[in-house]
Amino acid sequence: MAPSYSLVSEAVLREARDEVLQWLRTSLRAPILLAGLRNDQLTQQHGEIAHELRAWIATTDFQLEIVSVGESEIEMFEGRWTHKGADFVGFKQPAAASTHDDAVILACAALIRNDWCRARLPIR
């Protein structure tokens, strides 16, 4: 039986975005990334956030693949993580998103929420 996919809610996406921005804005990563923008303005910056996240991921042993999922008329994307080329067992993969950039944000939030993964991330 094929998995069933549904798009993530705007509230969940917003929460994930805020979480990864907080993570990225720590002093050693990107402390002024999109500083001063209101939440409603950040929605238009998901491409820039995803770009920054991909640059940061490139410095780790984690690899992120964004794949098209679902078989409906609505295009959906999901992030899939590996670590040093190995799939995760028991890792809660993120929900599907309507854009590649949103899928990157959701996937990175899932990564930093996982204790095992977070312990293997560079401080940078």
CORJO-V936307 format. One line per field, one symbol per residue. psi: psi as a letter, one per 40 degrees, with the letter a starting at -180 (. if undefined). burial: I if it has 9 or more other C-alpha atoms within 8 Angstrom, else O. Layout:
BEGIN
psi->???
burial->???
END
This chain:
BEGIN
psi->hiihiiiiidddddddddddddddeidecgdehfieiidddddeeddddddddddddeeieihhhhihiifaehhiiihhiihfeiiihehhiiiiieiddddddddddddeehddddeeiid.
burial->OOOOOOIIOOOOIOOIIOIIIOOIIIOOIIIOOOOOOOOOOIOOOIOOIIOOIIOOIIOIOIIIOIOOIOOOOOIIIIIIIIIOOOOOOOOOIIIIIIIIIIIIIIIIIIIIOIOOIIOOOOOO
END
